Amino acid sequence: MGGHLRSSSPSAAPQLLSLATALPGNVIEQARAADLARTFFGHRLAGYEALSRVFASTGIERRYSVEPLAWFAESHEWPDRTASYVAGASKLFEDVVCKALASAALDARQIDAVVTVSSTGITTPSLEARVLPRLGFRPDVRRIPIFGLGCAGGVTGFAIASRIAASEPGTTVLLVTIELCTLAFRLDRATKPDIVSAALFGDGAAAAILRWGDGPAIGRVGGATEHLWANTIDIMGWSTDQVGLGVIISRSLPDFIARNYRVEFDRAMERLALAPSDIDRVVCHPGGTKVLEAIEAALELPDGALVVERSVMRDFGNMSSPTVFFVLERALAEGFKGKAVLTALGPGFTASFATLHVADN
């Protein structure tokens, strides 16, 4: 399909049957995180006081973590981090899937395929293999685990789940996206990206259920596409060493978005046969304050267009791939109707887009 999915008519498209989100139980208040970061890094990094302003400038008030604050004051290497990832992600997987199934009034045995997106930990067997049997899923359920998409993973995973539903009418597809970003916190490094990461990222999960057909639904998926910029590997991603994952965030990211995003957004909308007048709302992954400002400027959005994105940042921080669904969930709760473009930026460097038409039932 030329790298994108299009639907010939509104009735010939996968339906979004349900959407759910979940959070771990440990709350990280931003003021407390700033105090701890100063204790950990203030004496080790020149110019720390100026850099520490990022804790206030993010607009974040709190975030959530699978581990309590005391965990971050200890040294951890791969085995510890992996154990926390498997335990924490498995619990979140179970919580969010049960919520999504209940919202769709479905039994686990009615799910035919499961797409799992996560880039903040590594486990084999994969997460869904660990959790699905105890939730009552069929042993022949298809499993599609996806790693490496980072913040773009939610929208790209949504597109992949939609493609599966579209290719086999009647197939019910569960999308689960889980990120435990806080587990990448490092005491052994004191760099600007590490401080930014400590101020920005939280843990969370989202799930969506999609199926081709008619009947009550949140909305219909209209299409999806993405763009990979060449020679941008160093903008965002993970490094790896014996301690664990290390965040890579280039200071050029907001400027890169300001220069390049609008052109590819317009090309993506052209591929999806959408005119500006067709779009009622852009639902953005809120990667950070400067990223949101760059997107607003690039798309020439009116004041207040991304107020929900900022409220999600305030309440949860950047949870990577699930975050766009927290935004969508909140926009739906506030009564959004119409055609939305879901968009997220992630490592690669990648822009991912998907459309959802929410109509009055």
C-alpha positions as CSV (number, residue, x, y, z in Angstrom):
1,M,0.0,0.0,0.0
2,G,2.9,2.3,-0.6
3,G,3.8,2.6,3.1
4,H,0.3,3.7,4.3
5,L,-3.2,2.4,4.9
6,R,-6.2,4.1,3.4
7,S,-9.8,3.2,3.6
8,S,-12.2,3.5,0.6
9,S,-15.1,4.6,2.7
10,P,-15.9,5.4,6.3
11,S,-17.9,2.1,6.7
12,A,-14.9,0.0,5.3
13,A,-12.5,0.6,8.1
14,P,-11.3,-1.0,11.4
15,Q,-13.3,0.2,14.4
16,L,-11.7,1.3,17.7
17,L,-13.9,-0.6,20.2
18,S,-12.2,0.4,23.4
19,L,-9.3,2.4,24.8
20,A,-7.8,2.1,28.3
21,T,-4.8,3.4,30.2
22,A,-3.0,2.3,33.4
23,L,-0.4,3.6,35.8
24,P,1.9,2.0,38.4
25,G,1.4,2.8,42.0
26,N,4.4,4.9,42.9
27,V,4.0,8.7,42.5
28,I,7.0,10.9,41.8
29,E,6.2,14.6,42.7
30,Q,8.3,16.8,40.5
31,A,9.5,19.0,43.3
32,R,10.8,15.9,45.1
33,A,12.5,14.6,41.9
34,A,14.3,17.9,41.6
35,D,15.6,17.7,45.1
36,L,16.8,14.2,44.7
37,A,18.5,15.0,41.4
38,R,20.3,17.9,43.0
39,T,21.6,15.5,45.7
40,F,22.7,13.0,43.1
41,F,24.2,15.3,40.4
42,G,24.6,18.8,41.8
43,H,28.2,18.3,42.9
44,R,29.2,16.3,39.8
45,L,28.1,18.4,36.9
46,A,29.4,21.9,36.1
47,G,26.5,24.5,35.7
48,Y,24.0,22.1,37.3
49,E,21.9,24.9,38.8
50,A,21.1,26.4,35.4
51,L,20.4,22.9,34.0
52,S,18.2,22.0,36.9
53,R,15.6,24.6,35.8
54,V,14.4,21.9,33.4
55,F,12.4,20.4,36.3
56,A,10.2,23.5,36.4
57,S,10.2,24.3,32.7
58,T,8.7,20.9,31.7
59,G,5.3,21.9,33.2
60,I,5.2,18.5,34.9
61,E,3.8,18.2,38.4
62,R,4.0,14.5,39.0
63,R,4.9,11.2,37.3
64,Y,4.4,7.5,38.1
65,S,7.0,4.8,38.5
66,V,7.0,1.0,39.0
67,E,9.7,1.5,41.7
68,P,9.6,3.7,44.8
69,L,12.0,6.7,45.0
70,A,14.4,4.8,47.3
71,W,15.2,2.4,44.4
72,F,16.7,5.3,42.4
73,A,19.2,6.1,45.1
74,E,20.8,2.6,44.7
75,S,23.0,1.3,41.9
76,H,21.4,-1.1,39.5
77,E,22.7,-3.0,36.5
78,W,21.1,-5.1,33.8
79,P,19.8,-8.0,36.0
80,D,18.1,-5.6,38.5
81,R,16.7,-3.4,35.8
82,T,15.4,-6.4,33.8
83,A,13.8,-7.9,36.8
84,S,12.0,-4.7,37.6
85,Y,11.0,-4.3,33.9
86,V,9.5,-7.8,33.7
87,A,7.6,-7.6,37.0
88,G,6.4,-4.0,36.5
89,A,5.5,-4.3,32.8
90,S,3.7,-7.6,33.4
91,K,1.5,-6.1,36.1
92,L,0.7,-3.0,34.0
93,F,0.0,-5.3,31.0
94,E,-2.6,-7.2,33.0
95,D,-4.2,-4.1,34.5
96,V,-4.6,-2.3,31.2
97,V,-5.8,-5.3,29.2
98,C,-8.4,-6.1,31.8
99,K,-9.7,-2.5,31.6
100,A,-9.7,-2.6,27.7
101,L,-11.6,-5.9,27.6
102,A,-14.2,-4.7,30.1
103,S,-14.7,-1.5,28.2
104,A,-15.3,-3.4,25.0
105,A,-17.5,-6.0,26.8
106,L,-15.3,-8.8,25.4
107,D,-13.8,-11.9,26.8
108,A,-10.1,-12.6,26.5
109,R,-10.8,-15.6,24.3
110,Q,-12.4,-13.3,21.7
111,I,-9.1,-11.7,20.9
112,D,-7.4,-13.1,17.8
113,A,-4.1,-11.1,17.7
114,V,-2.1,-9.1,20.2
115,V,0.4,-6.3,19.2
116,T,2.7,-5.4,22.1
117,V,4.9,-2.3,21.9
118,S,7.7,-1.6,24.3
119,S,11.2,-0.2,24.0
120,T,12.2,0.3,27.6
121,G,13.2,-3.2,28.5
122,I,14.1,-6.5,26.9
123,T,12.6,-9.9,27.8
124,T,12.4,-13.3,26.0
125,P,9.8,-14.7,26.2
126,S,8.1,-11.5,25.5
127,L,5.7,-9.7,27.8
128,E,2.5,-11.0,26.3
129,A,3.8,-14.6,26.4
130,R,4.2,-14.2,30.2
131,V,0.8,-12.6,30.8
132,L,-1.8,-13.9,28.2
133,P,-2.1,-17.4,29.6
134,R,-3.1,-16.3,33.0
135,L,-5.7,-13.9,31.6
136,G,-7.5,-16.6,29.7
137,F,-6.4,-15.9,26.1
138,R,-6.6,-18.7,23.6
139,P,-3.3,-20.6,23.0
140,D,-3.6,-19.9,19.3
141,V,-3.7,-16.1,19.7
142,R,-1.2,-14.4,17.4
143,R,1.5,-12.4,19.1
144,I,3.4,-9.5,17.5
145,P,5.9,-8.0,19.9
146,I,7.5,-4.8,18.7
147,F,10.7,-3.2,20.0
148,G,12.7,0.0,19.1
149,L,10.0,2.5,18.1
150,G,10.3,4.6,21.2
151,C,7.9,7.5,21.5
152,A,6.5,6.8,18.0
153,G,5.6,3.3,19.0
154,G,2.0,4.1,20.1
155,V,0.9,5.5,16.8
156,T,2.9,3.1,14.7
157,G,1.5,0.2,16.8
158,F,-2.0,1.5,16.3
159,A,-1.4,1.5,12.6
160,I,0.0,-2.0,12.6
161,A,-3.0,-3.3,14.7
162,S,-5.3,-1.5,12.2
163,R,-3.6,-3.2,9.3
164,I,-4.1,-6.6,10.8
165,A,-7.8,-5.9,11.5
166,A,-8.3,-4.5,8.0
167,S,-6.6,-7.5,6.3
168,E,-8.8,-10.0,7.9
169,P,-12.4,-8.8,8.5
170,G,-13.8,-10.2,11.7
171,T,-10.4,-10.4,13.4
172,T,-10.3,-8.7,16.8
173,V,-6.9,-7.1,17.6
174,L,-5.6,-6.0,20.9
175,L,-2.8,-3.3,21.0
176,V,-0.8,-2.9,24.2
177,T,1.9,-0.3,24.6
178,I,3.9,-0.3,27.8
179,E,7.0,1.8,28.7
180,L,8.9,1.9,32.0
181,C,11.1,4.9,31.2
182,T,12.1,5.5,34.8
183,L,14.1,2.3,34.9
184,A,16.7,3.9,32.6
185,F,17.7,6.4,35.4
186,R,21.4,6.2,35.9
187,L,23.5,7.2,39.0
188,D,26.7,6.3,37.2
189,R,26.4,9.1,34.6
190,A,26.0,12.8,35.0
191,T,25.2,14.3,31.6
192,K,22.7,16.8,30.3
193,P,20.5,14.2,28.6
194,D,20.4,12.2,31.9
195,I,19.2,15.3,33.8
196,V,16.6,16.0,31.1
197,S,15.5,12.4,31.3
198,A,15.2,12.5,35.1
199,A,12.9,15.6,34.8
200,L,10.8,14.3,31.9
201,F,10.0,10.6,31.8
202,G,7.4,8.5,33.7
203,D,5.9,5.0,33.4
204,G,2.5,4.0,32.0
205,A,0.5,1.7,29.7
206,A,-2.3,1.9,27.2
207,A,-4.4,-0.6,25.4
208,A,-6.8,-0.5,22.4
209,I,-9.0,-3.1,20.8
210,L,-9.8,-2.9,17.1
211,R,-12.0,-4.9,14.7
212,W,-13.3,-4.5,11.2
213,G,-17.1,-4.3,11.3
214,D,-20.2,-2.3,12.3
215,G,-21.8,-1.5,15.6
216,P,-21.1,0.7,18.6
217,A,-17.5,1.9,18.7
218,I,-15.4,4.9,19.7
219,G,-14.5,5.6,16.1
220,R,-13.1,4.3,12.8
221,V,-9.5,4.3,11.8
222,G,-9.1,6.1,8.5
223,G,-5.5,5.5,7.6
224,A,-1.9,5.6,8.7
225,T,1.5,6.5,7.3
226,E,5.0,7.5,8.6
227,H,8.2,9.1,7.6
228,L,11.8,8.2,8.4
229,W,14.4,11.0,8.0
230,A,17.8,9.8,6.8
231,N,21.0,10.5,8.8
232,T,19.1,11.2,12.0
233,I,20.1,8.2,14.2
234,D,21.8,10.4,16.8
235,I,18.7,12.6,17.5
236,M,17.0,10.2,19.9
237,G,17.3,6.6,21.2
238,W,19.1,4.4,23.6
239,S,22.8,3.6,24.2
240,T,23.6,0.3,25.8
241,D,26.3,-0.8,28.2
242,Q,26.9,-3.2,31.1
243,V,24.7,-1.0,33.4
244,G,21.7,-0.7,31.2
245,L,20.0,1.6,28.7
246,G,21.2,5.2,28.4
247,V,19.1,7.9,27.0
248,I,20.1,9.8,23.9
249,I,18.3,13.1,23.3
250,S,19.9,15.7,21.0
251,R,19.6,19.4,21.9
252,S,18.8,20.0,18.2
253,L,15.5,18.1,18.4
254,P,13.2,21.1,18.7
255,D,15.0,23.0,15.9
256,F,14.9,19.9,13.7
257,I,11.1,19.7,14.2
258,A,10.7,23.4,13.5
259,R,12.6,23.0,10.2
260,N,11.3,19.7,9.0
261,Y,8.0,18.6,10.5
262,R,5.5,20.7,8.6
263,V,6.7,19.5,5.2
264,E,6.4,15.8,6.1
265,F,3.1,16.4,7.9
266,D,1.6,17.9,4.7
267,R,3.0,15.1,2.6
268,A,1.5,12.5,5.0
269,M,-1.9,14.2,4.8
270,E,-1.6,14.2,1.0
271,R,-0.9,10.4,1.1
272,L,-3.9,9.9,3.3
273,A,-6.1,12.1,1.0
274,L,-6.8,14.6,3.8
275,A,-7.2,18.4,3.2
276,P,-6.6,20.8,6.1
277,S,-10.3,21.3,6.3
278,D,-10.9,17.6,6.9
279,I,-8.9,17.6,10.2
280,D,-10.7,18.6,13.3
281,R,-7.9,17.9,15.8
282,V,-4.3,16.9,15.9
283,V,-3.6,14.6,18.8
284,C,0.1,14.8,19.6
285,H,2.4,12.8,21.7
286,P,3.7,15.4,24.2
287,G,7.4,14.7,24.1
288,G,8.2,17.9,26.1
289,T,7.5,21.6,26.3
290,K,9.9,22.6,23.6
291,V,8.7,19.8,21.3
292,L,5.1,20.9,21.7
293,E,6.0,24.5,21.0
294,A,7.9,23.4,17.9
295,I,4.9,21.4,16.6
296,E,2.5,24.3,17.3
297,A,4.7,26.7,15.4
298,A,5.3,24.3,12.5
299,L,1.6,23.5,12.1
300,E,0.5,27.0,12.9
301,L,-1.9,25.7,15.4
302,P,-4.2,28.2,17.3
303,D,-3.7,29.0,20.9
304,G,-5.1,26.2,23.1
305,A,-5.0,23.6,20.4
306,L,-2.6,21.4,22.5
307,V,-4.0,22.2,26.0
308,V,-4.9,18.5,26.6
309,E,-1.4,17.5,25.6
310,R,0.0,19.9,28.2
311,S,-2.4,18.6,30.8
312,V,-1.3,15.1,30.2
313,M,2.4,16.2,30.5
314,R,1.5,17.9,33.7
315,D,-0.2,14.9,35.3
316,F,1.9,12.0,34.0
317,G,5.1,13.3,32.2
318,N,6.4,11.7,29.0
319,M,5.6,8.0,29.2
320,S,6.9,7.4,25.7
321,S,4.7,5.3,23.4
322,P,1.5,5.1,25.5
323,T,1.3,8.9,26.1
324,V,-0.6,9.7,22.9
325,F,-3.4,7.4,24.1
326,F,-3.6,9.3,27.4
327,V,-4.1,12.4,25.3
328,L,-6.7,10.7,23.1
329,E,-8.5,9.3,26.2
330,R,-8.7,12.8,27.8
331,A,-9.8,14.4,24.5
332,L,-12.6,11.9,24.2
333,A,-13.7,12.4,27.8
334,E,-14.0,16.1,27.1
335,G,-16.4,15.3,24.2
336,F,-14.2,15.4,21.1
337,K,-16.0,14.4,17.9
338,G,-14.7,14.6,14.4
339,K,-11.6,13.5,12.5
340,A,-8.4,13.4,14.5
341,V,-4.8,12.9,13.3
342,L,-2.7,11.0,15.9
343,T,0.9,11.9,15.6
344,A,4.1,11.0,17.4
345,L,7.9,11.5,16.9
346,G,10.4,8.9,17.8
347,P,13.9,7.4,17.2
348,G,14.9,6.8,13.7
349,F,14.2,9.8,13.5
350,T,10.5,9.0,12.7
351,A,7.2,10.8,12.4
352,S,4.2,8.5,12.6
353,F,0.6,9.4,11.7
354,A,-2.8,7.7,12.0
355,T,-6.3,9.1,11.6
356,L,-9.4,8.3,13.7
357,H,-12.9,9.5,13.0
358,V,-15.0,9.8,16.1
359,A,-18.7,10.2,15.3
360,D,-21.9,10.5,17.4
361,N,-23.1,7.0,18.1
